[in-house]
Amino acid sequence: MNEIERSPRGFEDQLLRDLTAHVARRAETASAARLAGRRTRLLRGWRLAGATGLAVALTAGGLAVQTMRLGDQPPPTASASEIFHLAADAARQQPELTARPDQYVFTESLATIRDMPDSGPYRTTRSQLWQSAGGVAYTQARYRPETDPNGWGELKVLRIDDPVDPEKELDAFQPPAYHGDLPIDPDELLRYLREHPVDLHLPEGADEAAVYGDESMVYTTARAVVRGYVPPRALAALFELLARQPGAVVISGDVVDAAGRHGVAIRTPGVIGGNVDLLFDRDTHAFLGTRGSVVRNGKESLYDAVAVLRTAIVDRPGQLP
């Protein structure tokens, strides 16, 4: 595995170690209450072993890293809630894609990422992912340096592993990437996400009731959902419900994503050891992608920025729209 493919895992591994240490400490003083219905999830926790791996968002007992200013410009006049509402309006204007369970959600992205979470040079990599629409096959992907238009690597299968035990592969396919069954009413969607959170594969003894019951868990699951394809009305409902959730803040200063598009960043709660921001176009408020940063010794540094360029439905891995 080359450096570009290996680099996101270091950041995720560190965040996972932070989470494991946190929940282990909680388990010493809190009851290890287990939720009987938690084993059936909307999404299983997984990590992509490629340059588009997003910063892992980990909920743990309501703790979140203190927001830090990025840039010297004053904060935008709109609040996080207002921007989420505008993003919902923009989502409703998107054309709707339909997919059969045997088809694939194709996503092309640009990712600017560091070799190590808080040091080293940044690299920009273009990725193409083929995620199973119905969750019946593993994701496949290929990558190339953005500076080399002919530098595509081979198509690779991205298998899931267990964040708590990285050497253990889970005996299951990755979750469906086409979320056509999500409720389109914000209240119903909020209830659905709370009942079907992303599976964090917590260590034994962790206080699952505290982790999964925390308010910020909705953000954690929402960040996982937008990795796939969410139809326009459901995506609008997702942003509408986030507009009513506490904890999100607008980051000061102009934001430029990996594709050079100017946007606004909303910092979402529920992250340990770093921050994850959702990026929206500054003019249209369409969803652009994400960026992740790490916090070490009170200092925040950008780790990655992922710009989603296009999404389509195709019949097989390797097929381009």
N, C-alpha and C positions, 0 to 999 in steps of 0.2 A: 504494500500500500504506500503511495507516494505522500509527500508532505501535505499537499493540498487536500487529499482525502482524509488525512489523519487529523488535521488541525482542529476541526470543530469538536472532536471527542474530548480533547483536553479540557476545554471550557465546561462541557457538559459533565465530565467526570468530577471536576472540582465542585460544581454546584450540587451534584448528587452526593458527594462526600459531606458537603455542608448540611444537606437535608438529613442524611443518615445520622450524623452526629447530633443534630437538633432533635430529631424524633427519638433518638436513643435516650437523650437526657430527659425528655418529656416522659418517656416510658418509666423512668425510675420513680417519678413522683405522681404520675397520673395512672388511672386504671387503664388496662389494655383492652378497652371495649372494642369489640369487633362488630361490624355491621354485616348482618347476614346476607343482605341483598347486594353488596358491593362488588361481587365477582362478575356480574353481568354489566359491562360498561358500554357506553356509546363508542368510546375509543380506547384502545389499549395504548399504554405508554410505549413509545418507541423512539429510536434515534436513528437518523439517517447518517450513514458512514460516508458522507460526501460534503462538498463545499457548501451546499445549501442547507446544512443542518442548522436549525434555528436555535437560538439561545434557549436552553431548557428552562421552562417556567415551573417553579416548584412552590406549591402552597404548603405552609407549615405553621399552623397555630396562629395565623394572623400577623406574623412578623414580616416586615418588609423593610428593605433598605431605604434609608432616608433619601428623598429626592434631592438631586444635586443639579445646579444650573449648568447647562452646556451652552456656552456662548455669552456674549456681553449684551446682546440686544434685549430689550424688555419683552416680557411674555406677550403672546398674542392677546388681543382684546377678547376673543371668544374663549369661553370656558370649555373644559373637556366635554361636558354634557352637550353644549351647543354644537361642537364639532361632530360628536357622535350623531346628533340629529341630522346635520347636514350630510354626513356620510351615509345615513339611511336613505335620504332623498336621492343621493347619487346612485346608491345600489339599486333602487327601484327602476332606474333608467337603463340598466344593463340588459342586453338580450339574454334570454334564458336558454341554457343548454340542457339537453336531456341525454340520458345514458342508460344502457342496459347493464345488468350486473356483470356481464362478460366483457364489457368494454373497459377502456382506460381513460383516466383523467390525465391529459398531457399538460405539463406546466414547464415553461421556460423562464429562467430567472438569472439575474446577475447577483453575485455575492462578493462583496469586498470583505476580506477576512484576514486575521492575523495568524501567523504560524503558531503562536502561543497566546493564551487569553489576554495577557497584559504586557507583552513585549514582542519585539520583532517587527519586521516590515509587513505591510498590507499587500495582499494579492487580490486581484479581481478575476473571478472564474465564472464562466457561463455554464449553466447546467440545464439539462433536459430530463425531466422525470416522467415516468409512466406509472401512475398509481392505479391499482385495481378499483374500478368504480364500485363493484359489489363486495370488495374485500375477499375475493376468492383466489387471489394470487399475490405474490410478493411484488413490491415496487421494483422497477428497474430504472437505471439512470446512466447517463454518460456526461462527461465534463470536458471542458477545454479551457486553457488560459484565454482571457479576453484578448490578449495581444497576438494570439495565433489562431486565425480563422480556420486553419486546416488541422488544428491540433486536437481534434476530438479523440477521446479515449474509447475503449470498447464498452459496449453496453454491459452493465453489471447488475446482478440481482442484489438488492439490499434487504437482508434478512433482519428480523427483529432480535434484539437481545434484551436481557433483563438488566435494568439500570442498577439494581442492587448487586447482581452477580453478572458482570459483563461477559464472563466466559460461557454463560448459560444461554442457549438459544431457546426462545419460547416456542412451544409446539402449537403454533397458531399462525394464520396469515395476518398480514397487516389489516387495520380496520378499513371499512369502506371509505373511499375518497370522494364519492358522490353522495352528498347529504340531501337527497331529494325528499326525505321523509321528515325533515325538521318542521316543527310548528311555525306558522307565519304570524301568530299573535305573540307579542312580546311577553305577556304574562304566562302563556302556555309554554313558550320556549324557555323562559327562565325556570319554570318548574321542571321541565324536561332535562335541562342541563344539570340541575341540582340532583335529579334522580339518576342521571347517567353521566357521572363525571369521568374525565380521563383517568385511567388507571395509572397511579404513580408507582405501583409495585413497592410499597413501603416495606421496610424490614420487619421481621418478627418482633413483636412487643411494642410496635409503634401505636400511638393513640389515634387510630383511624377516625374515630368520632370527631376529634378536634380538628384533624387535618381536612377531612372531606366536608365537615360541617362549617368550616370557616367561610365568611362572605366572599373572600377573594378567590375561592375555588372556582367560581363562575368565570372569572377572567382566565384562569388556568385552562379550563376546558374550552373556552372561546378561542384562545390562541391556538389550541390544537385543531379545532374545527376549521379555521380559515386556512390551514395547510392544504386542505382538499378543496373541492368545489361546493359552494353553497349557492343555491338558486337565489335570484334577486330578492324575492319577497321574504325569504327566510333570512338572507343576509341583512336586509333592512330591519327585520325584527331583532336580529342579534345586536345591531348597533343601537337600536332604540332601547333595548333592555340595559345595555352597558351605559347608556346615557343616564339611567336612573340608579346605577350601582355606585356606591361610595368608593373613594380611594384613588381614582384616576386623576392625573393632572397634566396640563399642557406644559411642555418643555420650552423654555425661552430660546430665542434665536431662530434664524432661518435653518431649515433642514434640507439637505440635498441627499437623495438616495443614491444607491449604487449605479443607477442609470442616468444620473445627472438631473433628475426631476426635482423641482422645489416643492417642499411640502411642510406639513406641520406634524409634530410628534406628540403622541399621547402616551405618557408613562403609566403602565398598568401595575396594580399591586399584586402581591402574592409571590414575590421572587426572593430567593435567598442567595446571597453571594454575588448578586449582579442586578441588572435592570433589563426589562424588555419593553420597547416602545412600539406602538402601532403607528405607521406612517400613512398620512393622507395627503392627497394633492392639495396644494395651498389654494388653488382657485376652484377646482371642481369638487374637491373633497372625496374623490374616488380613492379607494384603498390601494396603496402602493406596495406595501410590504412591511418589513420589520427591521429593527436594529437592536442589537444586544450589547450591553456593556458589563464590565466586571468592576467590582469595588474591592480594592485591596488596601488595607491600612488607611481607610478613609478617603482614598483617592479613586476617582472613577475614570476608566479609560474605555473607549469604544473598542469592542471586539469584532463585531460583524454588522454588516448592513445588507439585507436581502431585498432586492427589487424584483417584484413579479412582473414579467413582461407580457406574457400571453398565456391563456388557458383555453383548452379545446378538448373535445371528446374524440378519441380514435379507437380503432378496433384491436390494435396489437402493440406491444412494446416495440420501439424503434420506428413506428410510423409517425410521420410529421403531418400536421394539418395543412 
